[in-house]
């Protein structure tokens, strides 16, 4: 099985995908209901996968819905067409 790192390392700039994750906050409020978010995303030269000092895997991506960069922890991705 391929790791998320090896998959994302082979994604070309300009690739669109959907990222899903449970954010800590939604619109500035704690996500106590653990709602899952789905975002249309773009992989570009500023996108990356990295590990926090706590050992959490994070994806930095361009959010096409919010028109800006976001980070997602414990995420899944679905490539578009």
Secondary structure, 3 states (H helix, E strand, C coil): CCCHHHHHHCCCCCEEEEEEECCCEECCEECCCCCCEEEEEEECCCCEEEECCCCCEEEEEEECCCCEEEEEECCEEEECC
